[in-house]
Amino acid sequence: MQKEQYNQSPACRVKGFKTMCGGQALIEGIMMRGPKKQAVVVRKPDGELAIQETELKWIKDRIPVLGLPLIRGVVTFLASMVEGVKALMFSAEFYPEDGEEEAEPSKLEQWLENKLGDEKAVSFFTTLSVVLGIVMSIGLFFLLPTLLGTVVTLFTDSMLVRNVAESVFKLAIFVGYLALCSQLKEIHRVFQYHGAEHKTIFCYEAGLPLTVENVRKQPCHHPRCGTSFLFMVIAISILVSTIVFALYPIDHVLLRFLAHLVMLPVIVGVSYEFNRWAGRHDGPITSFMTAPGLWLQNFTTFEPDDSMIEVGIKALELVLPERKGEDAW
């Protein structure tokens, strides 16, 4: 096939470029998204690969306004969370917890399946997972720093000191959360698959044949990683909130938290646009701005083994376009 020649034949190597293809690490697997397709590849306990392929349908094609700058960042973030949860649920099916295989569905699960059907029940649990994930993230990275920031009001009335304290707490909680997750054995393996995803994309962007040997040589840290995006959200939220609260001081903790919520969609939109811009440009400015996100990947990305790299290669091959260059960013 033409696609295989493009990826694997030494005669068809191309100059380095940036691809719009990206992915997500799963439980013993990887999800890859290309311009038209999404593929989930999971290494089953017996060593075989389970594959799920879907054609992508972009909401901006039906509602063009959702593809406008700033707005598209929020839409893309939410869509990525939904697809990420679905992919995680698919990978988790092959690795149930001890004793889970024998356990019967709960009464709630049975009731939902009877009332909604299997497909709508899955949609319900996916939506619930996304909502809970967003609520927990907001609580951990926005509400908690706001509450902790009130401690400084016991010692000073300075709004600047309070803003700085909240910023420090926000960064400390974010870095601490990533560091803690990286120490968990199961999460560590997921982060190894994260490394396999990055290495595979690096290899493809370098125009090299997608082989285990070539992928293994690539770096683990990728500038267009989700970790870098999350750091940018935190960094821009600190910048925006500091400016806003300096111009319009808000002392009440609940009102400050509500102000953070109001600013959050704008912050996510700006962060997305910055990541798009940084992903397409190389230079001292982008290198400086992306350096903290790359450093944080020390907590979220680890060296994979060859079997993990094979999963990454398979997942990427499934989403590459038939025509050369269609995925160039």
GUVEX-370849 format. One record per residue: residue in one letter; x, y, z of N, C-alpha, C, CB in turn. Coordinates in steps of 0.001 Angstrom, whole numbers, plus 500000, padded with zeros to 6 digits. Glycine has a CB too. Example, Ala and Ser with C-alpha at 12.3 -4.5 7.8 and 13.67 -1.06 7.14 Angstrom:
<pts>
A513190494310507800512300495500507800513200496700507800511308495527509046/S512850497750507080513670498940507140512900500030507870514084499402505725/
</pts>
This chain:
<pts>
M500830498806500000500000500000500000500873501256500000499056499999501216/Q500337502317499473501089503556499396501461504076500781500292504601498645/K500546503929501749500812504432503090501987503707503729499574504290503963/E502079502394503524503163501619504108504501502025503497502918500119503910/Q504502502311502193505736502740501566506183504080502125505566502824500056/Y505230504937502344505545506263502856506160506184504254504288507133502882/N505650505262505081506125505182506457507360504311506626505037504663507329/Q507524503286505792508517502280506101509630502152505068507851500979506255/S509456502633503889510493502493502879511546503569503043509892502550501480/P512862503219503175513907504221503322513939505190502146515252503548503471/A513517504732500984513547505596499801512508506698499889513323504777498538/C511558506553500793510459507517500884510592508422502102509125506788500931/R511777508490502693511956509360503829511747510818503417513345509161504438/V511181511604504326510917513002504036511604513870505084509395513282503998/K511670515161504802512242516079505764511331516184506980512468517460505131/G511914516611508089511134516747509299510001517745509142512019517154510434/F508915517495509807507757518381509764506965518188511041506875518107508510/K505915518978511191505045518857512359503715518285511906504848520234513072/T503276517249512597502017516601512240500919516992513220502185515074512210/M499692517015512721498552517271513595498134516023514360497380517797512786/C498771514890514071498462513657514787498897513785516248499154512444514114/G498080513273517131498401513302518553497754512122519237497944514620519200/G498061511954520502497538510768521173497373510930522655498417509620520917/Q497049509816523278496848509752524723497208508357525198495381510112525111/A497905508291526324498250507003526913497055506436527659499457507138527854/L496915505122527612495797504437528243496323503330529159494835503856527174/I495419502515529667495813501338530433496313500295529445494624500784531299/E497623500081529426498267499131528515497911499420527052497861497697528877/G497838500689526712497509501009525326497693502477525012496097500606525024/I497368502822523773497523504192523273496368504530522341498882504367522539/M495857505740522465494900506269521513495624507285520632493672506913522239/M495446507168519324496012508133518387494885508760517575497057507457517452/R495038510063517307494064510772516488494783511419515313493299511835517322/G494265511166514115494786511792512918493788512804512390495107510744511853/P493979513277511169493049514266510615491652513717510344493610514822509345/K491550512390510131490258511818509774489861510608510621490274511426508334/K490817510005511304490535508774512030491099508820513443491104507578511282/Q490512507999514292491014507779515643491175506282515846490061508397516718/A492261505891516479492512504475516717492934504263518165493592503938515753/V492376503233518783492767502818520127493363501425520013491548502842521124/V494585501277520488495274499980520443495679499612521864496530500023519492/V495251498435522312495513497976523670496192496609523629494201497911524491/R497237496451524435497914495160524562497140494319525575499417495339525000/K496477493280525115495682492437525996496585491553526859494714491573525176/P496045490981527930496857490133528808497533488966528087496000489596529914/D496920488473526993497528487369526256498570487832525253496466486585525546/G498832489145525203499848489683524309499326490165522970500874488663524075/E498103489775522616497520490227521348497065491685521461496329489321520944/L496864492315520298496444493706520276494950493812520006497231494486519225/A494260494552520856492854494881520615492804496249519951492017494865521950/I492051496357518861492045497584518061490618498105517909492678497335516670/Q490478499396518097489195500066517890489445501277516991488536500494519261/E488801501310515838488975502408514896487650503140514702489512501889513543/T487716504468514622486524505267514377486866506420513444485932505795515702/E485876506795512634486017507961511772485679509198512597485100507852510505/L486494510234512462486275511449513228485243512347512556487584512201513410/K484356512891513368483374513861512884483542515129513704481904513306512987/W483967516183513047484266517430513733483002518267513879485349518217512980/I482738518719515111481536519504515371481590520857514661481353519708516875/K482789521368514400482909522656513723482419522584512278484353523133513757/D482378521364511709481857521219510347480342521431510331482211519825509776/R479670521120511457478223521308511548477872522674512128477600520205512400/I478727523158513043478497524457513673479783525274513512478093524302515201/P479946525980512390481205526671512088481691527629513168481055527423510825/V480759528247513909481177529220514921482033528569516001479956529882515555/L481854527267516220482643526573517240484085526334516796481990525247517587/G484393526660515541485758526519515050486530527817515065485746525968513667/L485922528883515593486592530178515653487654530177516749485571531306515898/P488718530989516578489748531095517624489147531412518978490768532163517258/L489781530900520025489371530993521422488209530053521733488985532425521760/I487145530083520893486020529180521124486445527744520865484822529555520232/R487221527522519797487607526157519427488463525490520498488359526168518107/G489174526287521287489991525703522341489161525009523395490837526758522982/V488080525656523814487193525069524826486500523840524263486146526100525308/V486025523947523004485333522824522363486276521631522206484774523248520986/T487485521895521754488465520823521567488834520168522894489721521366520887/F488971520971523935489310520443525259488225519499525762489517521589526259/L486973519929525646485859519088526111485752517816525273484529519872526055/A485890517961523943485812516794523065486933515806523372485876517225521593/S488116516326523654489257515455523978489013514699525274490551516277524087/M488387515354526249488082514680527498487076513554527284487548515677528518/V486057513818526466485043512792526199485673511596525501483896513366525342/E486436511858524443487062510761523694488100510045524555487718511292522402/G488789510796525414489778510179526291489150509239527295490560511235527013/V488021509638527849487310508767528809486810507507528111486117509521529464/K486262507662526903485792506492526157486940505521525889485143506925524830/A488083506064525495489236505211525211489726504513526477490370506036524590/L489727505237527594490130504632528865489186503509529271490181505690529966/M487890503716529066486910502682529395487123501446528533485482503215529214/F487461501658527260487727500532526359488947499749526827487936501030524914/S490025500465527184491246499774527619491045499073528958492410500766527724/A490214499668529832489992499080531157489213497770531085489250500065532046/E488473497566530006487696496334529864488585495097529865486878496376528584/F489824495252529428490729494103529324491522493879530608491687494297528157/Y491414494827531547492174494709532787491282495029533982493402495643532766/P490290494171534250489411494408535396490170494229536699488201493466535354/E489661494868537733490270494714539049490029493303539565489710495756540040/D490818492915540562490707491564541125489284491288541590491689491381542295/G488733490192541089487394489800541482486293490498540726487215490042542910/E486639491448539860485605492220539171484865491376538145486220493436538492/E485574490381537562484948489548536533483747488783537096485975488562535948/E483858488383538378482769487614538961481645488502539496483298486739540069/A481950489788539695480952490679540291479832490972539308481603491986540750/E478624491015539832477471491341539008477321492854538900476191490710539587/P476689493327537827476467494771537691475654495289538870475748495093536359/S475940496512539278475208497106540382473762497366539973475883498407540843/K472916497620540975471509497895540680471363499144539817470712498059541978/L472233500148540065472187501365539255472533501056537799473153502425539820/E473588500235537592473984499872536229472877499092535527475280499046536248/Q472272498162536252471180497381535658469989498273535318470739496260536615/W469674499208536213468544500108535976468792500997534766468281500970537212/L470010501531534656470338502398533524470310501629532207471712503036533727/E470824500394532214470811499595530992469383499250530572471625498314531187/N468532498968531558467134498651531238466382499866530715466423498100532468/K466662501043531295465936502248530921466501502909529667465954503230532064/L467824502901529531468466503637528446469010502754527333469572504460528996/G469286501492527633469972500646526667471473500747526866469592501034525230/D472207499785526337473656499727526547474371500975526059474228498520525852/E474038501419524840474757502544524249474526503834525022474338502730522803/K473276504110525390472982505325526141473510505248527565471487505583526158/A473570504039528117474122503878529456475611504210529455473891502445529971/V476320503739528428477747504060528287477927505565528132478366503313527074/S477047506185527321477110507636527134476887508371528442476081508086526105/F475970507851529266475694508460530564476928508412531458474517507755531248/F477548507234531556478715507088532419479899507902531892479103505611532540/T480017508015530558481081508838529982480887510294530352481124508683528460/T479654510776530184479350512165530536479588512424532011477909512503530178/L479151511475532839479341511612534283480826511672534632478668510446535027/S481622510823533986483065510803534248483714512124533853483731509647533492/V483310512675532706483866513951532245483500515069533212483360514286530826/V482227515106533610481770516151534538482517516056535863480248516040534778/L482625514836536400483336514659537666484810515029537531483202513214538152/G485406514685536375486805515033536141487013516541536122487285514429534831/I486107517248535460486201518709535398485995519312536780485168519282534408/V484982518825537503484697519349538840485876519123539783483433518694539411/M486459517925539734487596517625540608488807518474540242487956516136540529/S489043518687538954490177519505538513490004520942538966490332519447536986/I488788521474538792488521522849539223488677522968540734487103523291538794/G488176521977541458488289522005542907489733521950543378487519520862543503/L490533521098542734491920520899543163492827522053542762492458519611542586/F492678522529541525493632523512540999493142524958541056493961523170539584/F491866525169541407491360526538541475490722526852542835490344526769540362/L489812525979543301489155526253544576490124526125545747487975525309544773/L490896525024545788491821524804546898492868525923547017492519523463546727/P493529526346545919494474527469546049493805528758546525495159527722544717/T492547528976546092491825530174546538491574530125548039490491530314545784/L491187528944548543490970528790549981492273528956550767490352527421550278/L493344528343550268494628528451550958495162529880550928495645527503550331/G494821530600549847495283531980549741494708532891550795494953532521548403/T493567532510551362492968533340552408493795533338553691491558532860552708/V494694532356553807495528532282555012496376533543555162496435531037554966/V496862534082554033497749535251554105497000536485554598498373535535552731/T495658536478554499494897537636554976494967537764556497493436537531554529/L495426536714557158495611536787558608496829537630558977495754535383559194/F497718537847557980498969538542558248499097539854557488500124537655557907/T498362539998556378498471541212555572497185541448554793499669541120554610/D496943542719554463495788543087553644496191543314552189495118544345554203/S497459543064551870497955543326550520497335542358549513499487543219550484/M496665542921548493496090542084547446497185541431546617495166542907546547/L498312542120546443499430541569545683499977540322546356500538542612545525/V500163540391547670500681539236548410499710538071548309500931539598549890/R498417538373548396497408537310548291497431536675546906496002537865548592/N497566537495545863497625536960544500498854536079544305497633538101543479/V499981536536544846501215535748544725501077534431545486502433536549545257/A500478534481546666500306533268547470499434532258546741499692533607548837/E498324532718546176497450531817545419498196531200544242496204532567544920/S499021532003543574499779531502542422500765530421542843500525532651541730/V501449530657543968502412529675544470501704528383544860503187530241545674/F500575528509545548499812527322545937499344526555544696498601527720546810/K498894527279543684498384526644542469499480525835541777497817527702541506/L500666526434541644501794525729541016502242524541541865502976526694540797/A502302524737543174502759523659544065501803522470544021502891524173545511/I500501522740544018499513521657543967499611520916542637498082522212544168/F499765521656541540499847521040540215501081520144540097499877522122539127/V502241520680540471503484519899540380503446518724541347504713520790540674/G502950518969542556502863517887543537501946516776543086502390518420544861/Y500840517142542465499886516137541955500548515259540897498626516825541362/L501272515884539952501948515115538912503035514218539505502554516056537866/A503791514763540456504863513984541080504297512787541835505684514867542032/L503185512975542529502564511878543270502056510797542326501415512400544137/C501392511217541247500871510245540279501990509408539676500099510958539168/S503133510042539419504238509331538775504811508232539656505332510303538403/Q504546508291540972505076507288541895504186506053542007505259507899543261/L502962506134541483502052504999541543502412503999540450500583505461541400/K502506502714540810502984501691539881502138501619538621503001500341540559/E500811501577538770499938501456537608500022502691536718498498501229538052/I500076503864537340500167505105536574501523505204535885499939506326537488/H502553504678536527503891504710535923503890503986534584504931504075536867/R503191502852534506503119502127533234502342502929532183502459500750533443/V501287503611532611500554504475531678501482505553531144499317505115532365/F502316506111532013503248507151531593504352506596530690503863507822532812/Q504641505307530800505572504686529844504939504632528452505969503254530311/Y503652504308528409502947504346527127502886505780526590501520503769527277/H502830506735527496502886508140527104504208508415526382502732509068528345/G505280507863526925506577508004526263506601507350524901507665507419527120/A505968506178524783505913505487523493505141506317522469505264504099523651/E504078506958522910503297507828522011504163508972521488502052508394522743/H504884509639522388505730510758521980506832510312521027506342511427523202/K507499509226521374508606508746520556508132508367519150509279507546521230/T506970507742519072506443507336517775506146508546516904505182506494517950/I505528509565517480505226510780516715506503511489516314504332511727517525/F507494511551517197508779512154516860509415511447515667509724512109518067/C509375510125515682509964509334514605509282509636513271509864507836514924/Y507962509684513303507200509982512096507486511392511597505706509811512357/E507568512348512508507836513733512121509250513894511565507636514666513317/A510150513005511956511513513050511440511619512426510052512454512341512395/G510521511835509570510528511212508253511223509871508223511175512116507275/L511361509223509383512031507928509460511011506792509393512861507825510754/P511432505632508912510535504469508920510085504154510345511234503235508295/L508831503799510487508290503499511815508663502079512217506753503681511838/T509854501943512781510326500669513315510638500861514796511585500153512534/V510661499763515526510959499835516957512326500469517178510908498432517597/E513301500103516342514659500627516499514690502138516317515607499962515501/N514009502639515284514005504079515031513234504844516097513412504367513667/V512122504291516539511305504970517545512040505033518871509957504261517721/R512742503954519224513433503894520513514450505030520664514134502543520671/K515036505494519569516076506526519611515521507931519828516871506497518331/Q514215508097519706513618509436519756513474509928521199512245509432519062/P513323511259521367513117511821522716511755511439523281513250513349522685/C511652511477524600510394511181525281509510512418525430510674510584526646/H510132513584525510509397514813525803509028515533524511510227515740526712/H507735515772524325507253516410523104506632517761523447506225515504522373/P506971518819522676506472520167523009504961520322522884507132521179522123/R504299519446522123502847519580521960502109518544522810502453519428520473/C502647518295523996502060517308524911500930517927525722503134516737525853/G500000517093526164498915517565527007499395518107528340497936516462527240/T500507517581528854501074518100530090501473519554529923502278517265530524/S502097519865528776502487521242528491501261522139528382503311521311527200/F500188521604527786498968522390527664498379522693529045497939521649526795/L498348521689529921497809521908531264498648522917532043497739520585532029/F499968522842531872500808523838532532500494525225531997502299523513532334/M500279525335530684499980526634530110498657527173530655499933526544528581/V497680526285530868496416526709531470496664527291532862495424525522531551/I497482526594533655497792527071535010498543528398534943498628526021535785/A499553528485534069500380529693533977499555530897533525501549529466533008/I498724530704532502497910531815532004496843532198533020497256531448530664/S496315531220533752495330531540534790495965532400535876494744530250535404/I497227532125536198497938532937537198498110534361536685499320532314537535/L498530534481535421498752535803534828497450536601534760499358535662533421/V496399535967534242495120536661534068494513537050535412494139535782533287/S494488536102536350493870536393537649494639537469538403493788535123538497/T495971537474538274496767538503538945496425539891538412498267538224538766/I496297539986537089495962541278536481494542541704536849496111541206534950/V493595540757536743492192541083537012492004541499538466491285539884536684/F492584540732539398492386541046540813493173542285541247492791539855541669/A494212542644540477494925543892540770494081545092540360496290543926540046/L493362544940539233492510546034538749491181546081539490492260545887537251/Y490643544898539804489346544802540485489498543881541701488230544266539510/P489995544413542793490241543578543983488961542907544499490859544428545100/I489059541622544779487939540861545339488454540130546566487329539855544289/D487886540450547726488340539853548977487592538575549330488193540842550095/H486299538544549057485477537408549473485911536151548732483981537693549220/V486186535078549470486747533869548882485809533242547852487061532862549972/L484506533237548118483564532642547183483492533449545893482180532537547816/L483479534778546020483431535629544832484716535494544013483209537099545233/R485848535336544695487121535138543978487082533820543194488325535140544978/F486543532793543832486452531502543139485512531593541942485970530404544104/L484369532270542092483442532441540970484097533242539849482149533138541436/A484923534213540203485646534988539190486610534083538425486417536166539845/H487272533166539140488151532190538476487354531348537474488837531269539524/L486159530933537871485324530112536989484929530882535729484064529640537734/V484579532153535897484187532975534754485359533136533783483687534359535228/M486560533260534318487740533459533473488240532164532835488851534080534285/L487849531009533383488411529740532950488224529448531454487798528639533747/P487028529619530869486892529353529423487835530207528577485454529602528981/V487994531463528960488907532336528220490344531842528366488789533796528715/I490699531419529564492055530927529820492345529670528998492244530633531319/V491374528749528965491547527524528164491671527874526686490361526549528385/G490848528805526210490907529207524805492238529834524446489793530173524492/V492740530720525297494030531365525053495157530335525095494284532480526090/S495096529418526051496130528380526174496173527517524925495876527502527414/Y495009527170524395494937526348523192495557527078522006493481525971522882/E495235528371521861495780529137520737497299529275520867495120530534520662/F497781529450522089499227529535522275499900528231521906499562529904523711/N499308527109522325499894525810521999499924525577520499499120524690522681/R498874526001519803498855525881518339499978526711517723497486526328517771/W500121527924518213501162528798517676502560528244517978501016530214518257/A502771527831519228504078527297519620504393526008518878504126527054521129/G503342525214518585503557523955517880503994524152516446502311523134517910/R503681525317515877504015525567514476505266526410514292502867526238513799/H505842526885515384506990527775515288508115527296516199506588529212515645/D509319527451515706510507527157516492511309528442516646511363526034515827/G511866528640517820512652529844518057512912530023519527511952531068517496/P513704531027519877514042531239521291512833531560522161515045532354521412/I511847532275521604510672532632522401509852531397522740509803533651521655/T509559530583521713508772529372521961509544528381522823508372528712520637/S510855528316522637511667527410523459511591527806524924513133527410522987/F511648529115525176511576529608526549510198529340527148511895531110526599/M509147529598526358507782529459526865507378528005527085506813530110525911/T507934527092526274507559525678526396508473524897527339507573525027525032/A509554525512527786510522524802528640509898524258529931511673525733528992/P509069525036530656508483524489531896507606523266531637507658525562532602/G506817523299530537505969522154530207506787520923529873505060522491529046/L507906521117529165508788520000528849509410519432530123509886520440527868/W509776520305531053510351519833532312509344519017533092510840521007533156/L508084519443533105507050518725533842506812517331533286505759519508533820/Q507175517120532036507017515794531450507960514771532080507253515858529954/N508904515244532907509722514309533684508856513500534648510813515066534462/F507687514043534981506771513350535884505733512519535134506073514351536779/T505474512841533877504359512205533160504781511360531964503408513255532695/T506076511298531684506553510563530509507808509789530867506829511523529324/F507771508462530635508926507625530944509276506745529752508653506761532186/E510486506216529796510968505368528705510124504099528598512453505005528916/P509617503791527404508800502589527217509665501389526859507747502821526127/D509083500193526976509771499008526460509327498784525015509472497743527346/D509923497791524370509662497577522940508204497218522661510565496477522405/S507570496480523576506179496103523336505268497329523348505712495088524386/M505601498287524174504825499528524214505034500337522941505211500365525441/I506262500356522466506564501063521222505788500444520059508083501031520934/E505673499122520047504902498445518996503453498905519001504968496923519174/V502895499110520183501520499603520299501422501009519715501056499598521778/G502400501857520039502403503216519511502497503256518000503538503993520103/I503353502410517441503514502355515986502223501918515318504653501404515603/K501609500875515856500369500370515271499275501423515316499909499108515996/A499150502109516465498110503116516612498308504270515642498082503635518036/L499552504710515471499811505826514558499587505427513109501234506337514737/E500025504245512744499842503786511360498370503749510965500459502401511178/L497513503443511926496085503323511624495417504659511331495380502658512770/V496014505765511799495356507061511623496043507949510591495300507783512940/L497151507492510033497839508311509030497004508389507753499246507734508721/P496970509549507110496170509700505886496779508929504729496039511176505510/E495948508578503773496425507851502594497328508723501729495243507347501768/R496981510003501665497770510910500829498823511600501660496872511947500143/K500048511562501204501181512153501896500965513653502133502464511923501097/G501195514075503362501136515497503666499804516019504154501510516242502490/E498753515213504109497436515685504535497391516015506025496384514642504213/D498290515420506787498298515649508226499336516680508647498549514352508950/A500010517320507690501016518318508034500357519489508736501769518795506779/W501012519954509795500420521029510593501117522344510278500516520714512108/
</pts>
